[in-house]
Structure formats: structure tokens, C-alpha cells
Amino acid sequence: MGRTILKRIRTRGIGAVAAALVLAGVFYAAGPAAASSKTTLTLWQNYGTEQNAVATTNLVKAFEKINPNITIKVVAQPGTSYFQLLQSAAISGNGPDLAVMWTGVWDLQYSSYLVNLKGHVPAADLARMEGLQWEAPNFNAAKGAYVMPLETQFYIGFYNKKLFAKAGIKSVPTDWSQLIADCKLLKAVGVQPIVYGNGGQAISTEFYPWYDMSYLMIGAHSLSSWKGLYDGAIPWTSSVNVAQLKMWASLQKDGYTNSDVLTNTANIQQFEKGKAAMMVDGTWDTKQYTTTMGSNVAAFVPPYSTTPIKGVVEYPGDGFSVMKYSKHQAQAFKFLDFLSTPQAGAIINAAGLIPDIKGLTTTNPVNQQMLNFVNKDHLTPYPMMDNYIQVNVGNAADKVLPAVLANQQSPLSALQNMAEAWRQLPASQRSKKYFAG
């Protein structure tokens, strides 16, 4: 998921947002009269029980209230087979009007089934969204977008303040050496440093490696160099990549993680209950942590770098697309346009997520802390790596990276599998153009 290159400058204020909400309400109330005929749209989502599902439900309710002649039927699809189901429905032309779509190479992969929003959603409204290039052909926002983003997402670390204090840790680690030193301190006072597991992921029952892999590659390569991982200028088997994965595997080997990293399904609950000091997750779970842990939880940037980490994953990881075969595209575009309003942003914020709309804020203090990593600490925003590299390379990595952390497969062997998947791609998908062909 889901999961910008340019530094984001945010001018956020609750007073301004409240005023904008009033204006938005007036605009919609005074807008053109709706047609008398009623339309029913179908929207597919694959969010499981995450906060994204809550936000989607509440967005639909609000939209229907101001558009009484449009009904949106939300259908929850299984995360593990979602894209196969969506592709089959697109081929048959008998699927949803609107669908949750991951961004980056995912929407490019399925772009033949999606309507480019350019010319259908007002340009000024599209321009209000953050990171629109990641939904655009060849990642060029001037060419339109296939997805209207739902939220700004972070892959991020969470830590337990009380357990850090118990171990005498006064500041979060910023590089590998500090992380290892802190893990030793935590272990010395009987605290498990880091917990891994599937984290309640709707897309898999297994450990999802891309939260960590994104930071392993942030620690290894500058943002401008990441293109080399896509087009082959930087081989997956490069020595720096191998070294990063070796350090990562040492966390489990040296006893700084739970031993059952591949099979644990309760890591979220274990972290919440103080059974471990740190975990790596995404913003879709922030509200759960702040609800159960209060002010005891905070965010940190996973410091998988030999020097102080300089980047953070900040990215519009998913949103909604209009399917080409839909017979109600005008109404579907209207829903996507609604997502660009302050009213929609307030609903997204209330669900515990970060609105992707420029100028809006978040009231969750831990989510705001994440935004401050970019706004105040000036860390470089990176995309989610699983939304950036070719899908087949990502699929190959899914099968081997968890085993690296569990010390059941060597880093070099895993990276060789990824490199082989890259070599087997069509030449057009190994070019400097993102997902050509």
C-alpha cells in the first residue's frame, strides 16, 4: 500500500481548515441541482478492517448525503486475491465502477483498465492532492493521474516511550550502530527490542517485508539513485545491498527480535501490551496505537543506515480509480472530485489517517510527528519501494526477504532471486520509462 519525491511544503492550520469546511459545505449545498434519475455505483475495496475501510465508509456516507441521487455500494473483497478479481472483472466488463487501486507501478500495470482523470476531474482539484506524480503515466503529473489518492501514508517505526525510559534510552536511534546499542540496552533490562509479524495485514498472513526493505534501500541509496534499482544501473546483488540485508538479518540472529518472525500473527497486540519496545508498520494502524497506548507511543524513522538516516517513506499509497467499462463514469468522477475537498479531508483525519490534500492537517499527534520528519527535520520523502519496483520483482522478493530476516536464506541468495526476476522481465519493463509495455 500503500505507500513524494519533491519536498512537501505544508501550510496547515485548524482554523483555516474549519473555515474551508464551511465554504465547502456552502459550495456543495449551492451547487448545480442533481439530475432527477438515481444512479447506483459499486465500489470495491481491499482494506480489511484497517482505518482505510472506516474512512471509505464514512466518505461514501457523506457523499451520498450531498448527492442524494447517487448511491455507492461498497463491497469488501479479499486482500489476497483482490487484484486478480479486479482484473477478471475488468476483462469481462462486469465489475465495479470504482475500485481501490494501489499507486506507483501498480496503477501503471493496470492502467489499460483505468480512466485517466485528466479532463474528468477539474485540474485545480487534482492539483490539491499531494504526490500526484505517483499516480501518473511514467510518474509525470502533467500527464494526468489514474488514481485519486485517499491519504498520505508512511512506512514508519513506532516505539514505546516507557520501555525506552526503562532501558535508559533518551533519544531514538538514527543509524545501525545506535539501533544495535539500544537493542542491547533493552535486552539487558528484560525487554524484547523489536517485534515482527504479519501485523494484521489484509493482503497476507505472512510477515510483509517492504516496510523494512524500503528503509534498507533508503539507507543504501539516495533518492536520485533509486531509478538504478528499477532500470538495472544498480544491480540488486550490489555489495551495499548485501551488506544492508546482512545487518537486518543480524537483528534476529542476535536475539533482538522475536524468534517467530515468519509466523507471528499477534505482533500488533504484543507491541500494544508492552511486550516489545519497537515495531515497523504503517499509518493505517496509528490510531489503534494512540487509542490503546495513549501518549506512551511515538514514531521514529527506522535507522537502517551506516550514517544518520536522511530519508523517510511518505507516499500516497492508494486511492480510488474509475474503471473504463463503467456506465456511470460522470457520477464516479464526482465522487473522486469530492475526495479533494476539505470535508473529505476532515473525514479522513477523523478515521486516524493523514489527508492527502494540500493545506490540511492531522489531529493525531503521532501522525503529525511523522509529517514533522519532513516539514521540520527536512528528511527526504521516498516512495514505498513495493509501489516503485516492477511487480514481478516485488513478487519474487516477497518469497525470499522474510526468510532473510529469519536467517533461513542468505542475503546474497535472496537478492540473486530478485535479480533473476528482473532479468526475466520484458525489455520494455527494464527501461528508463516506468512500466513501459
N, C-alpha and C positions, 0 to 999 in steps of 0.2 A: 503494500500500500504506500496502506500507502502511503508516502512519501513524497533557492534560485541562484542562479549563477551571479546575478548582479546584487550588490549590497542593497538591502531594502531600507529606505528612509521612511519611518512611520511617524505621522503626526497624529497621536491618539489622545483623546480626552473624553471622559464620560459625559461632560456637559454638552460637548459638540455632538456626540452620538445621540444623546437624548433629543436634542433639537432636530437632528436629521431624521430621527424616527418619527417625530411629529410631522415633519414635512413629507416624509414618505407616506404616512397614513393619509394625509390630505391629498397627495398626488393620486394614490390608488382609489380613494373614495371619489375623487372628482374626475377620474379617467373616463375614457370612452365607454359608453354603455355596452355591456356584453351582448352578444347575439342571443336570440331567444332560444335557439336549439341547445340541447345539452350534449356534452361530449364526455366520454369516459376514456381516460388514458390508463395504461398499465405501466407500472414502474417496477423493474427487477432490482433487488439489492442483495448483496452477499456479505452483510455486516454481522451476521450472527447476533450476539447480544451486546456488541460494543456500543459506545456512546454515539457512534455514527448512525446506528439504527434509530436511536432515540431522536437525534436531530432530524433525520429523514422523515420520520412520522410526524413530528411537530411542524416541519416546514410544509408538508403536504396539507396538514390541517389549516394552517394559516393561509396558504394559497387558496384553498377551496373556499375559505370564508370570504375572501375579497373577490373571488371569481366563482360565484355560486352555480354557474352553468358548466363548470369543468370539475369533474370528479377524477381523482387519481387513485387507482387501486394498487397498493404496494404489495408486492409478492416477494417474500424472503426465499432465496434459492440457496442450496448448499454451497458453502465456500469451496469445497474440494473439487467440485465439478462445474463450477459456475461458468467459466469461460467456454467450456465445451458445450454446455447447454445453450449459451448465448449465441455461439457460432452456428449451431444447428438451427436455432430459431431464425437467425438472420438469413441462412441459406434458403430455408423454407418460406421466409417472409411471414411467419406466423408466431412472432414473439412480442416482446414489449415495445411500447412506444418510446419509453425512456429506460435507460439502464445505467447502473453504476458501472463506471469504467475507470480502471487504473490509468495513470498518466505515463508520460515518457514513452519508452518503446512499446508499451502495451497498447496505448491508443493508436500508435502508428501501425502496429501489427494488424489491428482490426479496423483500420481507417476505411477500408472499402465498404464497410457496413454502416459507417457513421456519417452524419451530415456535418460538414464544416460549418461552424456557426457564423462565419464571416458573412455579413449581409442579411442574417436572420435575427441575430441579437444585436441591438444598437451598439455601434463601435464604442461609444462613450461608456456604456455599461460593461462591455468586455474589458475595457481599459482600466476599470476599477479593480479588477482581480489581480492578485499577486502571482508572479511566476507563470504568466500565461504562456511563455515560450515552451514550457514543458508539455503543453497540450497541442502544440502547433506542428505543422509539417516541417520536418528537418529542424525542429526546435527553433523556428523563426516565427515570432509572434506576429509579424507583419502579414503572414500568410493565413491568418485566422487561427481557429482552435477547434479541436474535436470534442473537447470536454469543458463543461463549466465546473470549476473546482468547488468542492464543498468546504474545505478547510485548509489551513496551513498546518502541516504535520511536522513533527520532529521525531527522529530516532534519537533517543536520549538515555542517559543514565539517571537512576533515582537512588537516593541514599537515605539511610535512617540516621537522623541527627543524634539521637540518644546513644546509639551504638558507636558512632564516631567519637562522641564525647567520652564514652566508657573506655575506649582504647586510647584516649589522649590525642586524637587526631583533630587539629584545629583548622585545617583547610583541606579542600578536596584535592586529590592528586591531579597533576597536569601532564605527566608523562609516564612511561613504563616504570622507571626506577621509583618514582613516588608511589605509584599504584602497588608495586610489589612490597615496598616498605610498609605501606598502610595495611596491606593484607596480612603481613607478619604481625603487626601490632594488634589487629583484630583477632587473629587466631590465638595470640598469646593470652587474651582475656576470655577465651572460650566462645568467640563469635565467628560464625561462618562468614567469610568476607563477601562472596558473591554467590547468587543462586541463579541457575539456569533451568529452563524447561520450555514447554510449548506455550506457556503464557496465555492459555485460553484462546489461542488463535483459531479463527473460524476456518482458515484455509488449510490447516494441517494439524494433526495430533502430535507431530514431532517438533523438536527444537527448530526454530526458524533462525538461520544463521546470518541473515542480511543486516540485522541491527548492528552486529559486531563487524561483519565484513565491510560495511560502509566505512566504519571508523578505522579499520585496519588499512584500508586504501587511502583514507584521508591522511593517516599518519605516514604513509609511504610516498604519496604523490600530491603535487599541487593540483588545484582545480584545473588549471590550463593543461596539465599533463594527462588528465583522466581520459581525454579523447584517444590517447595512445592505447589504453586498455581496450577501447572499442575497435579501433582500426588496425591494431596489431603492432603499432610502433613500440609499445611496451609489452613484451611477452608476459603472459600470465605466470610463466615459470621464472621470471626475473629474480635475481638473488634478494632484492629488497622485499619482494612479495613473500618469498620463502621465509625470510627472517621474521617478518611480521607474524606469519602463521605459527612459527615456532614459539614465539613469545606468547601468543594467545593460548597455544596448547599447554604451555608450562603452567598456566593458571590452574588447570585441572590436575596436572601431573604433580604439582607441589601441594595439592590439597587446599587450594584457595577457593574452590568451587565445590558444589555437591558432586558426589561421585556418579549419580544417575542423570547426567546432563541430557542423555538421549531419551529417557523415558519419563522423567518427572513431569507431571501434569498439574502440580499444585504450587509452582514457584511464586505465582502472584500472592496466594494466600500465605505462603511461608514468609515472603518479604513483609507483607502487611502485619503479620503477627510477631515481627522482630526476630525471626529465625535466621535472617541473613542481613548484612549491612547494605548490600548493593545489588541492583539488577539493572539490566538494559532492556528497554521496552519502547513504547510509542505514546504519543499524546492522547490516543484514544482511551488510555487507561488512567490518565492523570486524575480525573475526577474521582475515580474509585479510590485512589491512594489518598487524596486530600480528604475524602469523606471518612475513611477508616483510620487514617493516621494523623489527621489534622495538621498542625504546624510542625510535626516531627519529620515530615517528608520534604525533601528538596531535590532539585535537579542538578546534575553535573554532566560535563561533556566527557564521554569515555576517552581516557587519555592514552590511546594506543599509538604512541609516538615516542621516538627516542629523544625528541626535543619537545618543549611545551606545545600542546595541541593548538592548532591555529584555525581549525575548521569545525563546523557543526552541520548536521543534516537538518535542513529546513526546506520544506518542499510541499507543494500541493499534490499530495499522493493519489487522490482520487476525486471523483465528482460524478456528474451525470452527462450522458450523451443522448442525442436523438438518433434513432435508428432510421436508415434510409427508407425502409419499406413502410414506415408508419403512415397511416392515412390521416393522422391528426397532428401534423408537424407544427402548424401555426400555434395550436394550444400548447404543445410541448415546448416550443421556443418561449412561450410566455412564462412557463414555469421556470425555465433556465434564467430568463431575464429577472424574475423575482429574486433569484439567488444572489443577485448583485446589489440588492437593496439593504439599507441599514436594518430594516425589520427582520430580514433573513439573518443578517449578521448577529442580531441580538438573540435569535432563537438558537443559532449555532453556539454562541457563547454560553447560553443557559444550559446547554447539554454538556458543558465542560470542555468544549473544543475551542480552537482558535479560529476566528473568522478569517477568511482569505481575502477580505475586502480591504482595500487601502483606506487608512484613516480610522478604522475601527479598533477597538481594544479588547482585551480579555480580562475578566474579573477574577479568574483563578490565579492565585499568586504564583503557583509553580509554573503554570503556562506562561505567565508574564516573565518569570525568571528566564525561561527559555528564549523568549523574544529579546531579552536584555543581553543574551550572549552575542547577538548580532548588533543590536542597537547601541549598547553601551560598551561591551567588551570588544566589539569590532571583529569577531570571528567571521571567517568567510563562509557563507551558506553554500553547502554542497547538495546535490540531489541524492535521493535514495539510490544506492547502487543497483538494487534489483529492478528499478524502473529505468535504469540508464544503459545497462549492458544488454546484449542480444538475449532474447528469451531462452533460446536453446542452451546458451552458455550458462544462464542462470539455472535452468533445469538440471544441467549436469552438476553444477555446484551444490544444489540442494541435496544431492545424493552423497556428496563426499565431505562437505565442510563440517557438518555436525560430527562426523567420525574423527576429524582432525582435533576438535576440542576434546573429544573423549579419548584421545590418544590411541585410537584404533586404526588410523591411517596416517601416513606421513604427510606433512605439508607439501612436499615436492610431488608426491603421487597424486594428491588431490588437485593441485594446480596443473599437473600434466593432463588430467581428465578434462579440466576446463579448457586447456589449450587445444586439445583434440576436438572438443565440441566446437570451438571457434574455427578450426581448420576445415571442419566439415560443413560450415555454413556456405550458402551460395556466395559467389564473389561480390555480388551487389550488397550483401549484408556485412561485408568486411571492408567496406569502403569508407571514405571520409564523410559520406552522406548517411545520416541516421536512418536505418531501416529502409534502404532503397530496395525496390523489388518486392 
